Amino acid sequence: MARKRYTPEQIIAKLREADVRLAAGEETKAICRSLGIAEQTYYRWRREYGGLKVDQARRLKALEKENMRLRKAVSDLTLDAMILKEAVEGKY
């Protein structure tokens, strides 16, 4: 079965709907079934996005993307430095 990717806005909307329904006394299992997600997905989303507003979630995703880009750049530079060091020492 293909996975569906939800945007942070959609996730927050689903979490808010689930919170309202939980306060009304519905079970988590029934809520997740009606939202079309697994219980594990609900708990993972709640851990990651719980209490965030839409603009905060967008900022979080943007920072995660920038962090990944910077880590890749640092790892590439480290690898280049190691290769150059080995070439200078003659260990190739």
C-alpha positions as protocol buffer text, in pm:
chain_id: "A"
residue {
  index: 1
  type: MET
  ca { x: 0 y: 0 z: 0 }
}
residue {
  index: 2
  type: ALA
  ca { x: 139 y: 339 z: -97 }
}
residue {
  index: 3
  type: ARG
  ca { x: 213 y: 589 z: 178 }
}
residue {
  index: 4
  type: LYS
  ca { x: 42 y: 923 z: 173 }
}
residue {
  index: 5
  type: ARG
  ca { x: 246 y: 1222 z: 276 }
}
residue {
  index: 6
  type: TYR
  ca { x: 66 y: 1486 z: 474 }
}
residue {
  index: 7
  type: THR
  ca { x: 177 y: 1847 z: 498 }
}
residue {
  index: 8
  type: PRO
  ca { x: 243 y: 1992 z: 844 }
}
residue {
  index: 9
  type: GLU
  ca { x: -78 y: 2194 z: 808 }
}
residue {
  index: 10
  type: GLN
  ca { x: -282 y: 1880 z: 743 }
}
residue {
  index: 11
  type: ILE
  ca { x: -115 y: 1698 z: 1032 }
}
residue {
  index: 12
  type: ILE
  ca { x: -190 y: 1978 z: 1275 }
}
residue {
  index: 13
  type: ALA
  ca { x: -551 y: 1993 z: 1158 }
}
residue {
  index: 14
  type: LYS
  ca { x: -590 y: 1617 z: 1210 }
}
residue {
  index: 15
  type: LEU
  ca { x: -430 y: 1639 z: 1555 }
}
residue {
  index: 16
  type: ARG
  ca { x: -665 y: 1921 z: 1657 }
}
residue {
  index: 17
  type: GLU
  ca { x: -964 y: 1721 z: 1535 }
}
residue {
  index: 18
  type: ALA
  ca { x: -840 y: 1419 z: 1730 }
}
residue {
  index: 19
  type: ASP
  ca { x: -796 y: 1630 z: 2046 }
}
residue {
  index: 20
  type: VAL
  ca { x: -1153 y: 1757 z: 2022 }
}
residue {
  index: 21
  type: ARG
  ca { x: -1286 y: 1407 z: 1974 }
}
residue {
  index: 22
  type: LEU
  ca { x: -1073 y: 1269 z: 2258 }
}
residue {
  index: 23
  type: ALA
  ca { x: -1213 y: 1538 z: 2487 }
}
residue {
  index: 24
  type: ALA
  ca { x: -1562 y: 1426 z: 2383 }
}
residue {
  index: 25
  type: GLY
  ca { x: -1478 y: 1075 z: 2506 }
}
residue {
  index: 26
  type: GLU
  ca { x: -1402 y: 887 z: 2184 }
}
residue {
  index: 27
  type: GLU
  ca { x: -1135 y: 618 z: 2181 }
}
residue {
  index: 28
  type: THR
  ca { x: -803 y: 678 z: 2009 }
}
residue {
  index: 29
  type: LYS
  ca { x: -844 y: 368 z: 1794 }
}
residue {
  index: 30
  type: ALA
  ca { x: -1177 y: 487 z: 1653 }
}
residue {
  index: 31
  type: ILE
  ca { x: -1046 y: 838 z: 1591 }
}
residue {
  index: 32
  type: CYS
  ca { x: -742 y: 710 z: 1404 }
}
residue {
  index: 33
  type: ARG
  ca { x: -956 y: 481 z: 1192 }
}
residue {
  index: 34
  type: SER
  ca { x: -1184 y: 768 z: 1090 }
}
residue {
  index: 35
  type: LEU
  ca { x: -885 y: 995 z: 1017 }
}
residue {
  index: 36
  type: GLY
  ca { x: -733 y: 724 z: 799 }
}
residue {
  index: 37
  type: ILE
  ca { x: -408 y: 690 z: 994 }
}
residue {
  index: 38
  type: ALA
  ca { x: -252 y: 425 z: 1215 }
}
residue {
  index: 39
  type: GLU
  ca { x: -239 y: 470 z: 1590 }
}
residue {
  index: 40
  type: GLN
  ca { x: 139 y: 470 z: 1577 }
}
residue {
  index: 41
  type: THR
  ca { x: 126 y: 753 z: 1325 }
}
residue {
  index: 42
  type: TYR
  ca { x: -102 y: 950 z: 1556 }
}
residue {
  index: 43
  type: TYR
  ca { x: 136 y: 913 z: 1851 }
}
residue {
  index: 44
  type: ARG
  ca { x: 439 y: 997 z: 1636 }
}
residue {
  index: 45
  type: TRP
  ca { x: 267 y: 1310 z: 1503 }
}
residue {
  index: 46
  type: ARG
  ca { x: 160 y: 1408 z: 1853 }
}
residue {
  index: 47
  type: ARG
  ca { x: 518 y: 1373 z: 1976 }
}
residue {
  index: 48
  type: GLU
  ca { x: 654 y: 1580 z: 1686 }
}
residue {
  index: 49
  type: TYR
  ca { x: 378 y: 1837 z: 1628 }
}
residue {
  index: 50
  type: GLY
  ca { x: 186 y: 1838 z: 1956 }
}
residue {
  index: 51
  type: GLY
  ca { x: 118 y: 2195 z: 2067 }
}
residue {
  index: 52
  type: LEU
  ca { x: 263 y: 2357 z: 1755 }
}
residue {
  index: 53
  type: LYS
  ca { x: 83 y: 2611 z: 1545 }
}
residue {
  index: 54
  type: VAL
  ca { x: 93 y: 2596 z: 1166 }
}
residue {
  index: 55
  type: ASP
  ca { x: 358 y: 2868 z: 1128 }
}
residue {
  index: 56
  type: GLN
  ca { x: 575 y: 2702 z: 1392 }
}
residue {
  index: 57
  type: ALA
  ca { x: 550 y: 2368 z: 1210 }
}
residue {
  index: 58
  type: ARG
  ca { x: 653 y: 2530 z: 882 }
}
residue {
  index: 59
  type: ARG
  ca { x: 952 y: 2689 z: 1052 }
}
residue {
  index: 60
  type: LEU
  ca { x: 1045 y: 2355 z: 1211 }
}
residue {
  index: 61
  type: LYS
  ca { x: 1044 y: 2178 z: 874 }
}
residue {
  index: 62
  type: ALA
  ca { x: 1246 y: 2459 z: 713 }
}
residue {
  index: 63
  type: LEU
  ca { x: 1507 y: 2439 z: 989 }
}
residue {
  index: 64
  type: GLU
  ca { x: 1525 y: 2059 z: 960 }
}
residue {
  index: 65
  type: LYS
  ca { x: 1582 y: 2089 z: 585 }
}
residue {
  index: 66
  type: GLU
  ca { x: 1853 y: 2353 z: 633 }
}
residue {
  index: 67
  type: ASN
  ca { x: 2019 y: 2143 z: 903 }
}
residue {
  index: 68
  type: MET
  ca { x: 2028 y: 1841 z: 670 }
}
residue {
  index: 69
  type: ARG
  ca { x: 2182 y: 2052 z: 393 }
}
residue {
  index: 70
  type: LEU
  ca { x: 2449 y: 2190 z: 627 }
}
residue {
  index: 71
  type: ARG
  ca { x: 2535 y: 1846 z: 764 }
}
residue {
  index: 72
  type: LYS
  ca { x: 2581 y: 1717 z: 411 }
}
residue {
  index: 73
  type: ALA
  ca { x: 2806 y: 2012 z: 326 }
}
residue {
  index: 74
  type: VAL
  ca { x: 3019 y: 1954 z: 637 }
}
residue {
  index: 75
  type: SER
  ca { x: 3050 y: 1581 z: 566 }
}
residue {
  index: 76
  type: ASP
  ca { x: 3153 y: 1652 z: 205 }
}
residue {
  index: 77
  type: LEU
  ca { x: 3419 y: 1897 z: 323 }
}
residue {
  index: 78
  type: THR
  ca { x: 3547 y: 1652 z: 583 }
}
residue {
  index: 79
  type: LEU
  ca { x: 3573 y: 1378 z: 322 }
}
residue {
  index: 80
  type: ASP
  ca { x: 3760 y: 1610 z: 84 }
}
residue {
  index: 81
  type: ALA
  ca { x: 4001 y: 1707 z: 362 }
}
residue {
  index: 82
  type: MET
  ca { x: 4067 y: 1340 z: 446 }
}
residue {
  index: 83
  type: ILE
  ca { x: 4133 y: 1256 z: 81 }
}
residue {
  index: 84
  type: LEU
  ca { x: 4373 y: 1547 z: 42 }
}
residue {
  index: 85
  type: LYS
  ca { x: 4554 y: 1457 z: 364 }
}
residue {
  index: 86
  type: GLU
  ca { x: 4601 y: 1096 z: 249 }
}
residue {
  index: 87
  type: ALA
  ca { x: 4725 y: 1215 z: -91 }
}
residue {
  index: 88
  type: VAL
  ca { x: 4984 y: 1443 z: 70 }
}
residue {
  index: 89
  type: GLU
  ca { x: 5103 y: 1163 z: 300 }
}
residue {
  index: 90
  type: GLY
  ca { x: 5123 y: 922 z: 6 }
}
residue {
  index: 91
  type: LYS
  ca { x: 4885 y: 660 z: 148 }
}
residue {
  index: 92
  type: TYR
  ca { x: 4692 y: 595 z: -167 }
}
